[in-house]
């Protein structure tokens, strides 16, 4: 069995053995384009990358950092890229337990499918407008911005000219939000 694995690895192109992104070998042209744009050499390994938010991480784990959004990676982001199993999705990726735990330090986290952009805006999948901005929430938690809650349960936060609002819908089912960040 060992010799079969060695023979298969020897038959594969060298680049296919080094950098795996979103479950697929990163072709040399894409690797060169990513390295040119980021000015950072790719490190061999198995990675996931979210082109919308710029988040990236080691396959099977949560986010490890940020890269520019929209890098030329053709492999789609798999739902299970970070090993999450709690039904909270950002841009189609199921979040890992540590990511959810971090989000819970900022407020309530509901199971569901959300989008996240590179500016930290979060919205419900399929809706255009965000209901929160993670950067503003982090600043509020750090005491560098202000926030308040209305008697009806709506949350309003601001820092400088940036305002984020989150509230339950009038029917009590679901929530809505807006941000000018």
C-alpha positions as CSV (number, residue, x, y, z in Angstrom):
1,X,0.0,0.0,0.0
2,X,2.8,2.4,0.9
3,X,4.4,2.0,-2.6
4,X,1.0,2.8,-4.3
5,X,0.7,6.1,-2.4
6,X,4.3,7.0,-3.3
7,X,3.7,6.1,-6.9
8,X,0.6,8.2,-7.0
9,X,2.3,11.2,-5.5
10,X,5.2,10.9,-7.9
11,X,2.8,10.9,-10.8
12,X,1.0,14.0,-9.7
13,X,2.4,17.4,-10.8
14,X,4.6,19.0,-8.2
15,X,2.3,22.0,-7.7
16,X,-0.6,19.7,-7.0
17,X,1.2,18.3,-3.9
18,X,2.0,21.7,-2.3
19,X,-0.8,24.2,-2.2
20,X,-4.4,23.0,-1.8
21,X,-7.1,25.7,-1.6
22,X,-10.8,25.0,-1.0
23,X,-10.1,21.3,-1.4
24,X,-8.4,21.6,-4.9
25,X,-4.8,22.0,-6.0
26,X,-4.1,25.6,-6.7
27,X,-2.9,25.8,-10.4
28,X,0.5,27.6,-10.9
29,X,-1.1,30.5,-12.7
30,X,-3.5,31.2,-9.8
31,X,-0.7,30.8,-7.3
32,X,1.4,33.3,-9.2
33,X,-1.5,35.7,-9.4
34,X,-2.3,35.4,-5.7
35,X,1.4,35.9,-4.8
36,X,1.6,39.0,-7.0
37,X,-1.5,40.6,-5.5
38,X,-0.6,39.8,-1.9
39,X,3.2,40.1,-2.3
40,X,3.4,37.1,0.0
41,X,4.6,33.6,-1.1
42,X,2.1,30.8,-0.7
43,X,3.0,28.3,1.9
44,X,2.5,24.6,1.1
45,X,-0.5,23.1,2.9
46,X,-4.3,22.7,2.8
47,X,-6.1,26.0,3.1
48,X,-9.6,27.5,2.6
49,X,-10.2,31.0,1.3
50,X,-13.4,33.0,1.2
51,X,-13.2,35.4,-1.7
52,X,-16.1,37.6,-0.5
53,X,-14.8,38.4,3.0
54,X,-11.1,37.7,2.5
55,X,-11.0,35.3,5.4
56,X,-8.7,32.3,5.1
57,X,-7.7,29.4,7.3
58,X,-6.2,25.9,7.6
59,X,-8.6,23.3,6.1
60,X,-10.7,21.9,9.0
61,X,-10.2,24.9,11.3
62,X,-11.6,28.4,11.7
63,X,-10.4,31.7,10.3
64,X,-6.7,32.3,10.8
65,X,-6.5,35.7,9.1
66,X,-7.5,38.2,6.4
67,X,-6.3,38.4,2.8
68,X,-7.6,40.8,0.1
69,X,-11.1,39.8,-1.0
70,X,-11.5,38.6,-4.6
71,X,-8.2,36.8,-5.1
72,X,-8.1,34.7,-8.2
73,X,-8.9,31.3,-6.7
74,X,-11.2,29.3,-8.9
75,X,-12.1,26.5,-6.5
76,X,-15.4,27.3,-4.7
77,X,-15.4,27.6,-0.9
78,X,-16.8,24.2,0.5
79,X,-19.4,24.4,3.3
80,X,-17.3,22.1,5.5
81,X,-14.0,23.9,4.8
82,X,-13.5,24.8,8.5
83,X,-15.1,21.8,10.1
84,X,-18.1,23.7,11.5
85,X,-21.2,21.7,12.4
86,X,-23.5,24.2,14.2
87,X,-25.6,25.5,11.3
88,X,-24.1,29.0,11.3
89,X,-22.8,29.9,7.8
90,X,-20.9,32.9,6.5
91,X,-20.7,32.9,2.6
92,X,-21.7,29.3,2.5
93,X,-19.0,28.1,5.0
94,X,-20.1,26.5,8.2
95,X,-18.4,28.4,11.0
96,X,-16.1,26.5,13.5
97,X,-17.0,26.4,17.2
98,X,-14.2,28.9,18.1
99,X,-15.5,31.3,15.5
100,X,-19.1,31.0,16.9
101,X,-17.7,31.4,20.5
102,X,-16.0,34.7,19.4
103,X,-19.1,36.0,17.7
104,X,-21.1,35.2,20.9
105,X,-18.8,37.7,22.8
106,X,-20.3,40.4,20.5
107,X,-24.0,39.3,20.9
108,X,-26.5,36.6,20.3
109,X,-25.7,34.2,17.4
110,X,-28.6,32.6,15.6
111,X,-28.3,29.6,13.4
112,X,-28.7,30.6,9.8
113,X,-27.1,31.6,6.5
114,X,-25.4,35.0,6.4
115,X,-23.1,36.9,4.1
116,X,-20.0,38.7,5.4
117,X,-18.0,41.2,3.3
118,X,-14.5,42.5,3.7
119,X,-15.7,45.6,5.6
120,X,-17.2,43.4,8.3
121,X,-20.8,44.0,7.2
122,X,-23.1,41.0,7.9
123,X,-26.5,40.3,6.3
124,X,-28.9,37.5,5.8
125,X,-28.2,35.4,2.7
126,X,-30.3,36.7,-0.2
127,X,-30.8,40.2,1.2
128,X,-28.8,43.2,0.0
129,X,-28.5,45.2,3.2
130,X,-26.4,44.3,6.3
131,X,-28.0,44.1,9.7
132,X,-24.7,44.5,11.6
133,X,-21.0,45.4,11.2
134,X,-18.6,43.2,13.1
135,X,-15.9,46.0,13.2
136,X,-18.4,48.4,14.9
137,X,-19.4,45.7,17.4
138,X,-15.8,45.0,18.3
139,X,-15.2,48.7,18.9
140,X,-18.3,49.0,21.0
141,X,-17.1,46.1,23.1
142,X,-13.7,47.7,23.5
143,X,-15.4,51.0,24.7
144,X,-14.2,52.9,21.6
145,X,-17.8,53.4,20.3
146,X,-21.2,53.8,21.8
147,X,-24.4,51.8,21.6
148,X,-27.8,51.6,23.1
149,X,-30.9,49.4,23.1
150,X,-34.4,50.7,22.6
151,X,-37.3,49.6,24.8
152,X,-38.5,47.5,21.9
153,X,-35.2,45.6,21.8
154,X,-33.6,47.3,18.8
155,X,-29.8,47.8,19.1
156,X,-28.1,50.9,17.7
157,X,-24.3,51.4,17.7
158,X,-22.2,54.2,16.3
159,X,-18.6,55.4,15.9
160,X,-17.9,58.6,14.1
161,X,-20.1,58.6,11.0
162,X,-20.7,54.9,11.1
163,X,-24.0,53.6,12.4
164,X,-25.3,50.1,12.7
165,X,-28.8,49.1,13.7
166,X,-30.2,45.6,14.4
167,X,-33.8,44.7,15.5
168,X,-36.4,42.0,15.4
169,X,-39.0,42.3,12.7
170,X,-42.4,43.6,13.6
171,X,-43.9,40.1,13.4
172,X,-41.3,39.0,16.0
173,X,-39.9,36.4,13.5
174,X,-36.4,37.0,12.3
175,X,-34.5,40.2,12.4
176,X,-33.5,43.1,10.1
177,X,-30.7,45.6,10.2
178,X,-28.9,48.3,8.4
179,X,-25.4,49.8,8.4
180,X,-23.8,52.7,6.7
181,X,-20.3,51.4,7.4
